[in-house]
């Protein structure tokens, strides 16, 4: 699949410094709104952080998700949405395979959302991806070749209230899964700042910044964070450092 770059009205910039106050860890509000077309909104559940597990498939923490009564400003007075897609099940692990109860991107999203005030949305596929690693690779290749837009079950009706959007996903075949394009195609990002964060096996950020520049016209695409999947459960310091660089935590 070819990805023709069209970045008119899109700026790709470096990180900025912070002049905001530190948000209380774990204090965050959740995405509210009935999804368009009768799609059900996410159910809410506040999860406390857990200590890291020693096994590669262990659960460190999972970000809370779901609707809440009121959105509150994030660091530096911003309203922040953290939207991410994550897949548990059989995953690549140092050339072999391991079974993850909690997907790598969900672990990283949890670390980030514990540090800042933000609304959290876990993007859920209408047709869940298989537990099998090979079957997921096959499906993803087909979706990339077809430039597909897999359906999202909990797509919110609007993200207009947010100034800043953190988009999290794995990297599959050098780019975010096509379901992330479903999400970005659904909304207007003009005037917003988008910060990508990803977990990967070999490709780092891949084409993430270019892809979001294409699909979020009018947005500012800020510095991304890429964490190797095998090391994500030890990436808390990397997440904090990134949040400081992009101005969501004080330096």
C-alpha positions in Angstrom: 0.0 0.0 0.0 1.4 3.4 -0.9 0.9 6.3 1.5 1.0 9.6 -0.5 2.2 12.3 1.8 0.0 15.4 1.9 1.0 17.7 4.8 -0.5 21.0 3.7 -1.4 23.0 6.8 0.3 20.4 9.0 3.4 21.3 11.1 5.8 18.6 12.5 7.6 20.2 15.4 10.0 19.3 18.2 9.1 19.2 21.8 8.4 22.3 23.9 9.3 23.1 27.4 6.7 23.1 30.2 5.4 26.1 32.2 2.5 24.3 33.8 2.0 22.8 37.2 2.4 19.1 38.1 -0.9 17.2 38.0 -1.6 14.9 40.9 -0.7 11.3 39.8 -3.6 9.1 39.0 -6.1 12.0 39.1 -7.8 12.0 35.7 -11.2 12.2 34.2 -12.7 10.0 31.5 -14.1 10.4 28.1 -17.8 11.2 28.1 -20.2 11.2 25.2 -22.6 8.9 23.4 -21.0 7.5 20.3 -22.4 8.4 16.9 -24.9 6.2 15.1 -26.0 4.4 18.3 -22.5 3.0 19.1 -22.2 2.3 22.8 -20.0 4.5 25.0 -17.1 3.1 27.0 -18.0 1.8 30.5 -16.1 3.5 33.3 -13.8 1.8 35.9 -11.1 3.5 37.9 -8.0 1.2 38.2 -5.2 1.8 40.7 -1.7 1.3 39.5 0.1 -2.0 40.2 3.7 -2.8 40.8 5.6 -4.3 37.8 5.5 -8.1 37.2 8.6 -10.0 36.6 7.3 -12.1 33.6 7.0 -10.5 30.1 3.3 -11.2 30.1 2.7 -9.8 33.6 0.4 -6.8 34.2 2.0 -3.6 35.4 -0.9 -1.3 35.2 -3.8 -0.4 33.0 -5.2 3.0 32.4 -8.7 3.7 33.6 -11.2 4.2 30.9 -14.8 5.3 30.4 -17.1 8.2 30.9 -17.0 10.6 33.8 -19.0 13.6 34.9 -16.6 16.4 33.9 -13.4 16.8 32.0 -10.7 18.8 33.8 -7.8 20.7 32.2 -4.6 18.7 31.9 -1.1 20.1 32.6 -0.4 23.6 31.5 -4.2 24.2 31.3 -4.6 21.9 28.4 -7.5 19.5 27.9 -5.9 16.2 27.0 -7.3 13.1 25.4 -5.2 9.9 25.5 -6.7 7.5 22.9 -4.9 4.2 22.4 -5.3 0.8 20.7 -3.6 -2.3 22.3 -3.7 -6.0 21.6 -3.0 -8.7 24.2 -2.4 -12.3 23.4 0.5 -13.9 21.6 3.2 -11.3 20.9 6.8 -11.1 19.6 9.4 -11.4 22.4 13.1 -11.4 21.5 12.6 -13.5 18.4 10.2 -15.9 20.2 6.6 -15.5 21.3 5.0 -14.8 24.7 1.4 -14.5 25.8 0.5 -11.1 27.2 -2.5 -10.7 29.5 -2.2 -6.9 29.0 -0.9 -5.6 25.7 2.3 -3.6 25.6 0.7 -0.4 24.5 -1.9 -0.6 27.3 1.0 -0.9 29.8 2.6 2.3 28.3 -0.7 4.1 28.2 -1.1 3.3 31.9 2.3 4.8 32.8 1.4 8.0 30.9 -2.1 8.4 32.3 -0.8 8.0 35.8 1.4 11.1 35.4 -1.0 13.6 33.9 -4.6 14.7 34.0 -6.3 13.3 30.9 -9.3 11.5 29.6 -8.6 8.0 28.5 -10.2 6.0 25.6 -9.1 2.5 24.8 -10.0 2.0 21.1 -11.9 -1.3 20.6 -12.2 -3.1 17.3 -15.7 -4.3 16.3 -14.0 -7.5 15.0 -11.3 -8.2 17.7 -7.9 -9.1 16.5 -6.9 -12.8 16.9 -4.9 -14.0 19.9 -2.6 -15.7 17.4 0.4 -13.6 16.4 0.5 -15.1 12.9 -3.2 -14.6 12.3 -2.9 -11.0 13.3 0.0 -10.4 11.0 -2.0 -11.9 8.1 -5.1 -9.7 8.9 -3.0 -6.6 9.3 -1.2 -7.2 5.9 -4.6 -7.5 4.3 -5.9 -4.3 5.9 -2.9 -2.3 4.9 -3.0 -3.6 1.3 -6.7 -2.7 1.2 -6.3 0.7 2.9 -9.0 -0.6 5.2 -10.8 1.2 8.1 -11.7 -1.4 10.7 -14.8 -0.5 12.6 -14.5 0.9 16.1 -17.2 -0.1 18.6 -16.7 2.8 21.0 -16.0 5.8 18.7 -17.0 9.0 20.6 -19.3 11.5 19.1 -16.7 14.3 19.3 -13.2 15.2 20.5 -13.8 19.0 20.0 -13.2 19.7 23.7 -9.6 18.6 23.6 -6.6 20.8 22.8 -4.0 17.9 22.9 -4.4 14.3 21.8 -2.0 11.5 22.7 -2.4 8.7 20.2 -1.0 5.3 21.3 -0.7 2.1 19.3 1.7 -0.7 18.5 3.7 -0.6 15.3 2.6 -3.2 12.8 4.6 -3.5 9.5 6.3 -0.1 10.0 3.1 1.9 10.8 0.2 2.1 13.3 -2.6 -0.5 12.7 -5.2 0.7 10.2 -7.8 1.0 13.1 -5.9 4.2 14.1 -6.7 5.6 10.7 -10.4 4.8 11.4 -10.0 7.0 14.5 -8.2 9.9 13.0 -10.5 10.0 9.9 -13.5 10.3 12.1 -12.6 13.7 13.6 -11.3 17.1 12.8 -7.8 17.8 14.3 -7.3 21.4 13.0 -5.7 23.5 15.8 -5.0 20.5 18.0 -1.5 19.1 19.0 -1.0 15.4 18.4 1.7 13.4 20.2 2.1 9.8 19.2 3.4 7.0 21.4 4.1 3.5 20.2 5.4 0.1 21.2 7.4 -1.8 18.6 9.6 -4.8 17.8 12.1 -3.4 15.3 10.8 -0.3 13.6 10.7 2.4 16.2 8.1 5.1 15.3 8.1 3.8 11.7 6.0 6.1 9.6 3.8 7.2 12.5 4.5 10.9 12.4 4.0 11.1 8.6 0.8 9.0 8.8 -0.7 11.3 11.4 0.4 14.4 9.5 -1.6 12.9 6.5 -4.7 12.0 8.5 -4.8 14.9 10.9 -4.7 18.0 8.6 -4.3 21.2 10.4 -2.8 19.6 13.5 0.6 20.1 15.0 2.4 16.7 15.1 4.7 16.8 18.1 7.5 14.6 19.3 6.6 10.9 19.5 7.6 8.3 22.1 8.7 4.8 20.9 9.3 2.0 23.4 10.4 -1.5 22.5 7.7 -4.0 23.5 10.0 -6.3 25.4 11.2 -3.3 27.6 7.9 -1.5 28.1 7.4 -2.7 31.7 10.6 -0.8 32.7 9.8 2.3 30.6 8.4 4.5 33.4 11.4 6.8 33.4 11.2 7.1 29.6 7.5 8.0 29.7 8.2 10.7 32.4 11.1 12.2 30.4 8.9 12.3 27.3 6.0 14.0 29.1 8.5 16.6 30.4 9.9 17.3 26.9 6.5 17.8 25.4 5.4 20.1 28.1 2.8 17.9 30.0 5.0 17.6 33.1 7.2 20.3 34.5 10.9 20.0 33.8 
